Amino acid sequence: MAKGGRSAPTAKGLLGKFPDLFRGTPPAELEFLAGTLTVERLPPGACPIVAGQPSDSLLLVVDGELEVLVDVEGRTASLGTVGPGSHVGEMGLLDPGPAPATVRAKTECTTWRLAQEGYLRVAAFDGRVARRIRAALVRSLAARLRATAEAMPGAAPPARRGGAGPLDLLGTLCGTGDE
Protein backbone atom coordinates (compact mmCIF):
# COMPACT_ATOMS: atom_id res chain seq x y z
CA MET A 1 0.00 0.00 0.00
CA ALA A 2 1.48 3.29 -1.04
CA LYS A 3 1.17 6.13 1.41
CA GLY A 4 1.22 9.89 0.89
CA GLY A 5 1.01 11.70 -2.40
CA ARG A 6 -1.28 13.95 -4.39
CA SER A 7 -4.56 12.99 -2.67
CA ALA A 8 -3.59 14.47 0.70
CA PRO A 9 -6.64 15.16 2.85
CA THR A 10 -7.75 18.77 3.37
CA ALA A 11 -10.63 20.37 5.26
CA LYS A 12 -12.33 21.19 1.94
CA GLY A 13 -11.82 17.63 0.69
CA LEU A 14 -13.24 16.09 3.87
CA LEU A 15 -16.36 18.22 3.77
CA GLY A 16 -16.79 17.89 0.00
CA LYS A 17 -16.30 14.13 -0.20
CA PHE A 18 -17.86 13.10 3.15
CA PRO A 19 -20.57 15.64 4.01
CA ASP A 20 -22.60 13.21 6.13
CA LEU A 21 -19.63 12.64 8.43
CA PHE A 22 -18.28 16.18 8.66
CA ARG A 23 -21.13 18.64 8.02
CA GLY A 24 -21.11 21.38 10.67
CA THR A 25 -17.47 20.83 11.64
CA PRO A 26 -15.51 24.10 11.78
CA PRO A 27 -12.65 24.47 9.24
CA ALA A 28 -9.88 24.57 11.89
CA GLU A 29 -11.09 21.26 13.34
CA LEU A 30 -11.33 19.72 9.86
CA GLU A 31 -7.74 20.79 9.12
CA PHE A 32 -6.60 19.18 12.38
CA LEU A 33 -8.51 15.99 11.49
CA ALA A 34 -7.04 15.99 7.96
CA GLY A 35 -3.57 16.00 9.51
CA THR A 36 -4.33 12.74 11.36
CA LEU A 37 -5.33 10.81 8.22
CA THR A 38 -3.09 8.48 6.24
CA VAL A 39 -3.44 8.27 2.46
CA GLU A 40 -3.43 4.70 1.14
CA ARG A 41 -3.46 3.67 -2.50
CA LEU A 42 -4.68 0.13 -2.96
CA PRO A 43 -4.28 -2.01 -6.07
CA PRO A 44 -7.17 -4.29 -7.04
CA GLY A 45 -7.28 -7.29 -4.69
CA ALA A 46 -5.52 -5.57 -1.76
CA CYS A 47 -7.20 -6.17 1.61
CA PRO A 48 -6.76 -3.21 4.00
CA ILE A 49 -9.01 -4.97 6.54
CA VAL A 50 -9.00 -8.75 7.04
CA ALA A 51 -11.66 -10.68 8.97
CA GLY A 52 -10.32 -11.92 12.30
CA GLN A 53 -7.28 -9.64 12.23
CA PRO A 54 -6.94 -6.63 14.56
CA SER A 55 -8.73 -3.55 13.26
CA ASP A 56 -8.78 -0.03 14.71
CA SER A 57 -9.38 2.19 11.68
CA LEU A 58 -12.06 3.86 9.63
CA LEU A 59 -11.42 3.96 5.88
CA LEU A 60 -12.82 6.91 3.94
CA VAL A 61 -13.14 5.96 0.26
CA VAL A 62 -11.79 8.80 -1.88
CA ASP A 63 -11.90 6.97 -5.22
CA GLY A 64 -12.32 3.43 -6.48
CA GLU A 65 -14.42 0.66 -4.97
CA LEU A 66 -14.04 -1.60 -1.95
CA GLU A 67 -15.98 -4.83 -1.49
CA VAL A 68 -17.01 -6.09 1.96
CA LEU A 69 -16.75 -9.88 2.29
CA VAL A 70 -17.72 -12.37 5.02
CA ASP A 71 -17.33 -16.11 5.42
CA VAL A 72 -20.67 -17.93 5.53
CA GLU A 73 -20.40 -21.64 6.21
CA GLY A 74 -17.04 -21.87 4.44
CA ARG A 75 -18.09 -19.73 1.46
CA THR A 76 -17.17 -16.13 0.80
CA ALA A 77 -20.22 -13.87 0.53
CA SER A 78 -20.26 -10.24 -0.55
CA LEU A 79 -22.12 -7.82 1.69
CA GLY A 80 -21.78 -5.11 -0.92
CA THR A 81 -19.51 -2.58 -2.52
CA VAL A 82 -18.70 0.94 -1.31
CA GLY A 83 -17.36 3.72 -3.50
CA PRO A 84 -16.27 7.33 -3.32
CA GLY A 85 -17.80 9.25 -0.43
CA SER A 86 -18.46 6.06 1.55
CA HIS A 87 -16.65 4.57 4.49
CA VAL A 88 -15.96 1.18 6.09
CA GLY A 89 -14.34 0.08 9.32
CA GLU A 90 -16.60 1.91 11.79
CA MET A 91 -16.58 -1.00 14.21
CA GLY A 92 -12.79 -1.08 14.32
CA LEU A 93 -12.55 2.62 15.05
CA LEU A 94 -15.27 2.63 17.72
CA ASP A 95 -14.37 -0.74 19.29
CA PRO A 96 -10.91 -1.99 18.22
CA GLY A 97 -10.63 -5.73 17.90
CA PRO A 98 -10.86 -8.51 15.34
CA ALA A 99 -12.48 -7.31 12.12
CA PRO A 100 -15.86 -8.95 11.45
CA ALA A 101 -15.37 -8.81 7.67
CA THR A 102 -12.69 -8.54 5.01
CA VAL A 103 -12.53 -5.39 2.90
CA ARG A 104 -10.95 -5.89 -0.52
CA ALA A 105 -10.18 -3.35 -3.23
CA LYS A 106 -12.41 -4.19 -6.18
CA THR A 107 -10.66 -1.56 -8.31
CA GLU A 108 -7.63 0.64 -7.81
CA CYS A 109 -8.63 2.68 -4.80
CA THR A 110 -7.51 5.61 -2.66
CA THR A 111 -8.58 5.77 0.98
CA TRP A 112 -7.94 8.14 3.86
CA ARG A 113 -7.40 6.07 7.00
CA LEU A 114 -8.41 7.39 10.42
CA ALA A 115 -6.77 5.12 13.00
CA GLN A 116 -8.00 5.14 16.56
CA GLU A 117 -4.81 6.95 17.63
CA GLY A 118 -5.74 9.83 15.29
CA TYR A 119 -9.36 9.79 16.46
CA LEU A 120 -8.18 10.10 20.08
CA ARG A 121 -5.94 13.03 19.07
CA VAL A 122 -8.99 14.70 17.48
CA ALA A 123 -11.01 14.04 20.67
CA ALA A 124 -8.29 15.67 22.77
CA PHE A 125 -8.18 18.66 20.37
CA ASP A 126 -11.97 19.15 20.31
CA GLY A 127 -14.31 16.62 21.90
CA ARG A 128 -17.30 18.02 19.95
CA VAL A 129 -15.74 16.94 16.66
CA ALA A 130 -15.11 13.42 17.99
CA ARG A 131 -18.73 13.23 19.21
CA ARG A 132 -20.02 14.34 15.79
CA ILE A 133 -17.93 11.66 14.08
CA ARG A 134 -19.07 9.01 16.58
CA ALA A 135 -22.73 10.02 16.13
CA ALA A 136 -22.45 9.80 12.32
CA LEU A 137 -20.77 6.38 12.56
CA VAL A 138 -23.43 5.04 14.94
CA ARG A 139 -26.15 6.24 12.55
CA SER A 140 -24.32 4.52 9.68
CA LEU A 141 -23.99 1.26 11.63
CA ALA A 142 -27.67 1.42 12.62
CA ALA A 143 -28.72 1.90 8.99
CA ARG A 144 -26.55 -1.00 7.86
CA LEU A 145 -27.90 -3.24 10.62
CA ARG A 146 -31.49 -2.36 9.70
CA ALA A 147 -30.83 -3.03 6.00
CA THR A 148 -29.20 -6.37 6.82
CA ALA A 149 -32.09 -7.38 9.10
CA GLU A 150 -34.65 -6.44 6.44
CA ALA A 151 -32.77 -8.44 3.80
CA MET A 152 -32.85 -11.63 5.85
CA PRO A 153 -35.32 -14.26 4.57
CA GLY A 154 -38.61 -14.09 6.45
CA ALA A 155 -37.66 -10.93 8.32
CA ALA A 156 -40.46 -8.60 9.27
CA PRO A 157 -39.88 -4.87 8.75
CA PRO A 158 -38.71 -3.23 11.97
CA ALA A 159 -41.41 -1.49 13.99
CA ARG A 160 -40.54 2.15 14.66
CA ARG A 161 -42.68 4.19 17.00
CA GLY A 162 -42.16 7.89 16.55
CA GLY A 163 -38.84 7.27 14.83
CA ALA A 164 -37.26 5.87 18.00
CA GLY A 165 -36.06 2.29 17.91
CA PRO A 166 -33.62 0.32 20.04
CA LEU A 167 -30.64 1.56 18.04
CA ASP A 168 -31.79 5.17 18.43
CA LEU A 169 -32.02 4.61 22.17
CA LEU A 170 -28.55 3.04 22.16
CA GLY A 171 -27.19 6.12 20.39
CA THR A 172 -28.81 8.38 22.99
CA LEU A 173 -27.41 6.35 25.87
CA CYS A 174 -23.92 6.38 24.34
CA GLY A 175 -24.02 10.15 23.93
CA THR A 176 -24.06 10.02 20.15
CA GLY A 177 -27.18 12.09 19.57
CA ASP A 178 -26.94 15.31 17.58
CA GLU A 179 -25.90 18.36 19.51
C-alpha positions as CSV (number, residue, x, y, z in Angstrom):
1,M,0.0,0.0,0.0
2,A,1.5,3.3,-1.0
3,K,1.2,6.1,1.4
4,G,1.2,9.9,0.9
5,G,1.0,11.7,-2.4
6,R,-1.3,13.9,-4.4
7,S,-4.6,13.0,-2.7
8,A,-3.6,14.5,0.7
9,P,-6.6,15.2,2.9
10,T,-7.7,18.8,3.4
11,A,-10.6,20.4,5.3
12,K,-12.3,21.2,1.9
13,G,-11.8,17.6,0.7
14,L,-13.2,16.1,3.9
15,L,-16.4,18.2,3.8
16,G,-16.8,17.9,0.0
17,K,-16.3,14.1,-0.2
18,F,-17.9,13.1,3.1
19,P,-20.6,15.6,4.0
20,D,-22.6,13.2,6.1
21,L,-19.6,12.6,8.4
22,F,-18.3,16.2,8.7
23,R,-21.1,18.6,8.0
24,G,-21.1,21.4,10.7
25,T,-17.5,20.8,11.6
26,P,-15.5,24.1,11.8
27,P,-12.7,24.5,9.2
28,A,-9.9,24.6,11.9
29,E,-11.1,21.3,13.3
30,L,-11.3,19.7,9.9
31,E,-7.7,20.8,9.1
32,F,-6.6,19.2,12.4
33,L,-8.5,16.0,11.5
34,A,-7.0,16.0,8.0
35,G,-3.6,16.0,9.5
36,T,-4.3,12.7,11.4
37,L,-5.3,10.8,8.2
38,T,-3.1,8.5,6.2
39,V,-3.4,8.3,2.5
40,E,-3.4,4.7,1.1
41,R,-3.5,3.7,-2.5
42,L,-4.7,0.1,-3.0
43,P,-4.3,-2.0,-6.1
44,P,-7.2,-4.3,-7.0
45,G,-7.3,-7.3,-4.7
46,A,-5.5,-5.6,-1.8
47,C,-7.2,-6.2,1.6
48,P,-6.8,-3.2,4.0
49,I,-9.0,-5.0,6.5
50,V,-9.0,-8.8,7.0
51,A,-11.7,-10.7,9.0
52,G,-10.3,-11.9,12.3
53,Q,-7.3,-9.6,12.2
54,P,-6.9,-6.6,14.6
55,S,-8.7,-3.5,13.3
56,D,-8.8,0.0,14.7
57,S,-9.4,2.2,11.7
58,L,-12.1,3.9,9.6
59,L,-11.4,4.0,5.9
60,L,-12.8,6.9,3.9
61,V,-13.1,6.0,0.3
62,V,-11.8,8.8,-1.9
63,D,-11.9,7.0,-5.2
64,G,-12.3,3.4,-6.5
65,E,-14.4,0.7,-5.0
66,L,-14.0,-1.6,-2.0
67,E,-16.0,-4.8,-1.5
68,V,-17.0,-6.1,2.0
69,L,-16.8,-9.9,2.3
70,V,-17.7,-12.4,5.0
71,D,-17.3,-16.1,5.4
72,V,-20.7,-17.9,5.5
73,E,-20.4,-21.6,6.2
74,G,-17.0,-21.9,4.4
75,R,-18.1,-19.7,1.5
76,T,-17.2,-16.1,0.8
77,A,-20.2,-13.9,0.5
78,S,-20.3,-10.2,-0.6
79,L,-22.1,-7.8,1.7
80,G,-21.8,-5.1,-0.9
81,T,-19.5,-2.6,-2.5
82,V,-18.7,0.9,-1.3
83,G,-17.4,3.7,-3.5
84,P,-16.3,7.3,-3.3
85,G,-17.8,9.2,-0.4
86,S,-18.5,6.1,1.6
87,H,-16.7,4.6,4.5
88,V,-16.0,1.2,6.1
89,G,-14.3,0.1,9.3
90,E,-16.6,1.9,11.8
91,M,-16.6,-1.0,14.2
92,G,-12.8,-1.1,14.3
93,L,-12.6,2.6,15.1
94,L,-15.3,2.6,17.7
95,D,-14.4,-0.7,19.3
96,P,-10.9,-2.0,18.2
97,G,-10.6,-5.7,17.9
98,P,-10.9,-8.5,15.3
99,A,-12.5,-7.3,12.1
100,P,-15.9,-9.0,11.4
101,A,-15.4,-8.8,7.7
102,T,-12.7,-8.5,5.0
103,V,-12.5,-5.4,2.9
104,R,-10.9,-5.9,-0.5
105,A,-10.2,-3.4,-3.2
106,K,-12.4,-4.2,-6.2
107,T,-10.7,-1.6,-8.3
108,E,-7.6,0.6,-7.8
109,C,-8.6,2.7,-4.8
110,T,-7.5,5.6,-2.7
111,T,-8.6,5.8,1.0
112,W,-7.9,8.1,3.9
113,R,-7.4,6.1,7.0
114,L,-8.4,7.4,10.4
115,A,-6.8,5.1,13.0
116,Q,-8.0,5.1,16.6
117,E,-4.8,7.0,17.6
118,G,-5.7,9.8,15.3
119,Y,-9.4,9.8,16.5
120,L,-8.2,10.1,20.1
121,R,-5.9,13.0,19.1
122,V,-9.0,14.7,17.5
123,A,-11.0,14.0,20.7
124,A,-8.3,15.7,22.8
125,F,-8.2,18.7,20.4
126,D,-12.0,19.2,20.3
127,G,-14.3,16.6,21.9
128,R,-17.3,18.0,19.9
129,V,-15.7,16.9,16.7
130,A,-15.1,13.4,18.0
131,R,-18.7,13.2,19.2
132,R,-20.0,14.3,15.8
133,I,-17.9,11.7,14.1
134,R,-19.1,9.0,16.6
135,A,-22.7,10.0,16.1
136,A,-22.5,9.8,12.3
137,L,-20.8,6.4,12.6
138,V,-23.4,5.0,14.9
139,R,-26.2,6.2,12.5
140,S,-24.3,4.5,9.7
141,L,-24.0,1.3,11.6
142,A,-27.7,1.4,12.6
143,A,-28.7,1.9,9.0
144,R,-26.5,-1.0,7.9
145,L,-27.9,-3.2,10.6
146,R,-31.5,-2.4,9.7
147,A,-30.8,-3.0,6.0
148,T,-29.2,-6.4,6.8
149,A,-32.1,-7.4,9.1
150,E,-34.6,-6.4,6.4
151,A,-32.8,-8.4,3.8
152,M,-32.9,-11.6,5.9
153,P,-35.3,-14.3,4.6
154,G,-38.6,-14.1,6.5
155,A,-37.7,-10.9,8.3
156,A,-40.5,-8.6,9.3
157,P,-39.9,-4.9,8.8
158,P,-38.7,-3.2,12.0
159,A,-41.4,-1.5,14.0
160,R,-40.5,2.1,14.7
161,R,-42.7,4.2,17.0
162,G,-42.2,7.9,16.5
163,G,-38.8,7.3,14.8
164,A,-37.3,5.9,18.0
165,G,-36.1,2.3,17.9
166,P,-33.6,0.3,20.0
167,L,-30.6,1.6,18.0
168,D,-31.8,5.2,18.4
169,L,-32.0,4.6,22.2
170,L,-28.5,3.0,22.2
171,G,-27.2,6.1,20.4
172,T,-28.8,8.4,23.0
173,L,-27.4,6.4,25.9
174,C,-23.9,6.4,24.3
175,G,-24.0,10.2,23.9
176,T,-24.1,10.0,20.2
177,G,-27.2,12.1,19.6
178,D,-26.9,15.3,17.6
179,E,-25.9,18.4,19.5
